[in-house]
Amino acid sequence: EKGPEANTAMLQRILQSAKISSESYKKIWDPVRGSPLLYHSQDLAAKLQRALGANYEVLIGFQYSEPSAEAALSRFMSLGVKKIVLVPMFPHFAQATVGAFLANTCQIAAKLRCTTYLQVVPPFYKDPGFLESAKECIADAIGVEGRSVDHVVFSFHGIPEHQCTRTDETDNICMKVPDCCASGHEAVRNCYRAQCLETVELLASALGLPASHWSMSFQSRRTLRKAIHWTRPFTDELLVDIARSGKRRVAVVSPSYTADCIETLSELGREGRELFLEAGGKDFLLVPCVNSSETWVRHLERMVRALPEDQAAAAAQGGQSQSFWAM
């Protein structure tokens, strides 16, 4: 149990992280279009709207900023749509990302007394279309079989380790056996770290990267590491190690994000670059996310259209999609 001093110290670290984030946003802000996350999302929504056609209404719904998820749900209700498709823009399931999105959206739907049928596009971290979209972005940067760089780092959004271990219903595998994420055990099927590893292995195979040519790591705020056990290894430490090992040209990929944002453009593109160069590296390549690429739009359209028409059809598919009612 933590005492007052420990709680105060954690609060100070959180406030410091918030200050750093505010300063970082200013550095990546586009003078014309503003927030990269917003304008990439707007571009994706516009292209997806054109692809789906007039029978669909595509809206953006952010959890913590505008345009909000509540505004989107309210708009759909006013239109009297028969079904609302929720698309969490995170490929992998984690309590901190998709879980928080679904919980918040359900709370909003309940507050609005929304009785419209809600469907969720399930995690797409190993969907062939998502992998193809990511592969195109990566291949353009690293060349055939990664020959344009010395090493490729697949950096993922970090989460507290306990969010991984709590998905292990056996309580005997996750973080308790060597290479648990690569075990293929049923107990890790919902583990975020195991899903990330599967994405990396599939992408590395598609790109023709030998095992010695890539690494997987996780981003997390250094100010919070003493208070919380985060998924490892850490991206910032790995970049330093790679540079010190004599590798001069590195490419960094962020497969846990579909749109470039502060975590990619600032935390990796600015802070990560500085760490790598200061440790002896020469060239740092930040690979863009899938953003609103034509390939990604095409496959996202497919994912949306592939969902069953109604609750009865969803039940008949035996859990091939995730759907629920909000009352």
C-alpha distance (Angstrom), angle and dihedral (degrees) to the residues before:
residue distance angle dihedral
E1 . . .
K2 3.78 . .
G3 3.76 121.3 .
P4 3.82 128.8 -139.8
E5 3.81 93.2 -89.6
A6 3.80 93.1 54.2
N7 3.80 91.6 46.8
T8 3.80 91.0 49.7
A9 3.80 91.2 49.7
M10 3.81 91.3 50.9
L11 3.81 91.2 48.8
Q12 3.80 90.2 51.9
R13 3.80 90.8 51.4
I14 3.81 91.3 49.6
L15 3.82 91.4 49.7
Q16 3.80 90.4 48.3
S17 3.81 89.8 51.4
A18 3.81 89.7 51.2
K19 3.81 90.4 52.3
I20 3.80 91.4 49.6
S21 3.81 90.7 49.0
S22 3.80 91.3 51.9
E23 3.80 91.5 52.6
S24 3.80 91.4 45.7
Y25 3.81 92.2 53.4
K26 3.80 90.0 57.5
K27 3.81 91.0 55.0
I28 3.82 95.6 53.4
W29 3.83 96.8 38.7
D30 3.79 113.1 123.1
P31 3.83 110.7 -131.4
V32 3.80 91.7 -138.9
R33 3.82 107.3 28.2
G34 3.80 101.3 26.6
S35 3.81 120.1 -153.7
P36 3.84 113.0 37.2
L37 3.81 90.9 -148.2
L38 3.81 90.4 53.6
Y39 3.79 98.2 46.6
H40 3.81 93.8 42.9
S41 3.82 87.7 51.2
Q42 3.81 91.1 47.8
D43 3.80 91.1 50.4
L44 3.81 91.3 49.4
A45 3.81 92.9 47.4
A46 3.82 92.2 49.6
K47 3.81 93.2 49.3
L48 3.79 92.7 44.3
Q49 3.81 89.9 49.9
R50 3.81 90.1 54.8
A51 3.81 91.4 46.9
L52 3.83 95.0 48.8
G53 3.79 95.1 42.5
A54 3.78 135.3 -150.4
N55 3.81 95.2 -40.7
Y56 3.81 89.2 71.7
E57 3.79 133.7 59.2
V58 3.83 113.3 -152.4
L59 3.81 118.1 -159.6
I60 3.79 135.6 170.1
G61 3.80 117.7 -125.3
F62 3.81 118.7 -174.3
Q63 3.78 120.3 -168.0
Y64 3.80 99.0 -142.8
S65 3.80 105.9 20.6
E66 3.77 143.8 29.1
P67 2.97 134.3 -34.6
S68 3.77 84.4 45.3
A69 3.78 132.5 -153.5
E70 3.79 88.4 -122.9
A71 3.80 91.6 56.8
A72 3.81 90.0 49.4
L73 3.81 93.6 50.0
S74 3.79 91.0 46.7
R75 3.79 90.3 52.0
F76 3.80 92.4 50.3
M77 3.80 90.8 49.5
S78 3.80 91.5 51.2
L79 3.81 89.2 52.4
G80 3.80 91.0 52.3
V81 3.81 94.0 -130.9
K82 3.80 116.3 -178.8
K83 3.80 95.3 -138.8
I84 3.81 137.5 21.6
V85 3.81 117.9 -153.2
L86 3.80 114.8 -155.0
V87 3.80 115.6 -155.0
P88 3.82 112.7 -169.5
M89 3.79 103.5 -156.0
F90 3.80 93.2 -140.5
P91 3.81 116.2 94.7
H92 3.82 94.7 -151.3
F93 3.78 130.3 55.1
A94 3.78 117.1 -115.6
Q95 3.77 131.1 153.7
A96 3.81 90.2 -125.0
T97 3.81 94.9 53.9
V98 3.80 120.2 19.7
G99 3.80 92.1 17.4
A100 3.80 92.2 53.6
F101 3.80 91.2 45.5
L102 3.80 93.2 52.7
A103 3.81 94.1 44.0
N104 3.80 92.2 49.5
T105 3.80 93.4 45.5
C106 3.81 91.9 50.2
Q107 3.80 90.4 50.8
I108 3.79 90.4 50.8
A109 3.82 91.9 47.2
A110 3.80 90.3 50.8
K111 3.81 91.7 49.1
L112 3.80 90.8 50.2
R113 3.82 91.0 45.7
C114 3.78 88.5 -123.6
T115 3.81 111.0 179.8
T116 3.80 95.3 172.5
Y117 3.79 116.2 125.5
L118 3.81 108.5 -97.7
Q119 3.78 123.9 -156.6
V120 3.79 129.4 -174.7
V121 3.78 127.1 -148.1
P122 3.83 100.5 -131.0
P123 3.83 124.1 -128.3
F124 3.80 108.8 -62.2
Y125 3.82 100.7 -168.1
K126 3.81 91.3 126.3
D127 3.77 99.0 29.9
P128 3.85 108.0 131.1
G129 3.81 90.6 -132.8
F130 3.79 94.9 53.2
L131 3.81 90.0 45.6
E132 3.80 91.2 50.0
S133 3.81 90.8 50.2
A134 3.81 92.4 49.5
K135 3.79 92.5 43.8
E136 3.81 91.3 55.8
C137 3.81 91.7 53.8
I138 3.80 92.8 46.4
A139 3.81 97.1 44.1
D140 3.81 91.3 53.1
A141 3.81 88.9 58.5
I142 3.81 104.3 38.3
G143 3.80 102.6 33.2
V144 3.79 129.2 -139.6
E145 3.82 110.4 -14.8
G146 3.80 88.9 -11.7
R147 3.80 93.7 -69.5
S148 3.80 93.3 145.6
V149 3.82 91.5 66.2
D150 3.79 138.2 42.0
H151 3.79 94.9 -134.4
V152 3.81 141.8 3.5
V153 3.81 121.5 -142.1
F154 3.80 118.3 -159.8
S155 3.79 102.8 -157.3
F156 3.80 120.8 -167.4
H157 3.77 135.4 -169.3
G158 3.80 106.3 -89.7
I159 3.80 122.3 -128.2
P160 3.82 133.7 -177.5
E161 3.80 110.2 -81.8
H162 3.80 92.3 -125.2
Q163 3.81 88.9 66.9
C164 3.81 86.4 64.0
T165 3.80 98.3 42.8
R166 3.81 93.8 49.0
T167 3.82 89.6 62.4
D168 3.82 89.6 62.9
E169 3.80 103.1 92.5
T170 3.82 91.0 -172.0
D171 3.82 92.6 54.2
N172 3.81 86.5 -148.1
I173 3.82 107.1 87.6
C174 3.81 115.4 38.6
M175 3.83 110.6 86.0
K176 3.82 88.6 -12.9
V177 3.80 103.6 83.5
P178 3.83 128.7 47.5
D179 3.81 114.5 -91.3
C180 3.80 90.1 1.5
C181 3.81 92.2 165.2
A182 3.80 91.5 56.6
S183 3.81 94.4 44.5
G184 3.80 95.4 92.0
H185 3.79 87.6 -139.9
E186 3.79 117.1 158.2
A187 3.80 88.3 -124.2
V188 3.83 92.2 70.3
R189 3.80 97.6 46.1
N190 3.83 91.0 108.4
C191 3.80 96.2 36.3
Y192 3.80 112.6 122.2
R193 3.79 94.0 -147.6
A194 3.81 92.0 50.0
Q195 3.81 90.1 50.5
C196 3.81 90.2 50.6
L197 3.80 91.1 51.3
E198 3.80 91.1 50.7
T199 3.81 90.6 52.2
V200 3.80 91.5 50.6
E201 3.79 94.1 47.8
L202 3.80 91.7 49.5
L203 3.81 92.8 47.5
A204 3.81 93.4 44.7
S205 3.80 89.9 51.4
A206 3.81 92.7 47.9
L207 3.81 90.6 48.7
G208 3.79 93.5 46.5
L209 3.81 93.3 -120.8
P210 3.81 116.7 161.8
A211 3.82 115.2 -130.8
S212 3.82 91.1 -108.6
H213 3.80 90.9 57.3
W214 3.81 99.6 63.4
S215 3.81 142.5 45.8
M216 3.80 135.8 -170.0
S217 3.80 122.4 -137.0
F218 3.80 143.5 158.8
Q219 3.78 134.5 -124.1
S220 3.79 120.2 -133.7
R221 3.78 136.2 153.7
R222 3.79 111.6 -91.1
T223 3.79 89.6 -147.4
L224 3.83 91.1 65.5
R225 3.80 101.3 41.2
K226 3.79 96.4 94.6
A227 3.79 91.0 53.8
I228 3.82 99.8 42.2
H229 3.80 132.8 36.5
W230 3.81 105.3 -128.1
T231 3.78 131.0 -167.2
R232 3.79 111.4 -84.3
P233 2.99 156.9 -94.8
F234 3.80 98.3 42.4
T235 3.80 117.7 -129.8
D236 3.80 96.3 -138.2
E237 3.82 92.5 52.5
L238 3.80 91.9 44.8
L239 3.81 92.8 52.8
V240 3.80 90.3 54.0
D241 3.80 91.5 48.0
I242 3.80 91.7 49.9
A243 3.81 92.4 51.6
R244 3.80 92.5 46.8
S245 3.81 90.2 50.7
G246 3.80 88.7 65.1
K247 3.80 100.4 -100.5
R248 3.78 107.8 136.0
R249 3.80 105.5 -178.3
V250 3.80 120.5 52.6
A251 3.81 134.2 173.2
V252 3.80 120.3 -154.5
V253 3.80 122.2 -155.2
S254 3.82 127.0 -170.7
P255 3.83 108.0 -157.6
S256 3.81 93.8 166.4
Y257 3.81 90.4 69.4
T258 3.79 126.6 62.4
A259 3.81 94.3 -168.8
D260 3.77 130.3 41.3
C261 3.78 111.5 -107.8
I262 3.80 142.0 148.2
E263 3.81 92.0 -59.6
T264 3.80 92.1 56.8
L265 3.79 104.8 29.7
S266 3.79 98.3 39.1
E267 3.80 109.3 20.0
L268 3.80 92.7 43.0
G269 3.80 105.1 17.1
R270 3.81 95.7 47.9
E271 3.81 110.3 16.2
G272 3.81 95.6 33.8
R273 3.79 91.7 46.8
E274 3.82 91.9 51.7
L275 3.81 92.5 50.0
F276 3.81 92.8 48.8
L277 3.80 94.8 47.5
E278 3.81 93.7 44.3
A279 3.82 89.5 52.8
G280 3.80 91.8 55.4
G281 3.81 103.8 -84.2
K282 3.80 119.7 138.7
D283 3.81 110.2 -163.6
F284 3.80 126.6 29.4
L285 3.81 118.2 -171.0
L286 3.80 119.2 -167.9
V287 3.80 109.0 -159.5
P288 3.83 113.3 -142.9
C289 3.80 119.4 -118.1
V290 3.80 118.8 -113.5
N291 3.83 87.8 -94.0
S292 3.83 106.3 161.7
S293 3.79 100.2 -28.1
E294 3.80 115.0 157.8
T295 3.81 90.9 -117.4
W296 3.79 92.3 52.7
V297 3.81 93.1 47.1
R298 3.80 90.4 51.3
H299 3.78 93.5 51.9
L300 3.79 94.5 42.2
E301 3.79 88.0 53.8
R302 3.80 88.3 52.9
M303 3.82 91.9 50.8
V304 3.79 91.6 52.3
R305 3.80 94.8 46.1
A306 3.82 91.3 46.5
L307 3.81 92.4 64.6
P308 3.83 114.8 104.6
E309 3.78 116.8 -97.4
D310 3.79 97.5 -121.6
Q311 3.80 144.8 -5.1
A312 3.81 93.6 -82.6
A313 3.81 91.8 53.3
A314 3.81 90.4 47.0
A315 3.81 90.8 53.2
A316 3.79 90.4 48.6
Q317 3.79 90.6 55.3
G318 3.79 89.7 60.6
G319 3.78 100.0 -128.9
Q320 3.81 99.5 -39.2
S321 3.81 87.5 136.3
Q322 3.77 134.1 25.9
S323 3.79 117.9 -115.9
F324 3.77 138.3 157.1
W325 3.77 144.5 167.5
A326 3.79 122.2 -112.6
M327 3.78 113.9 -151.2
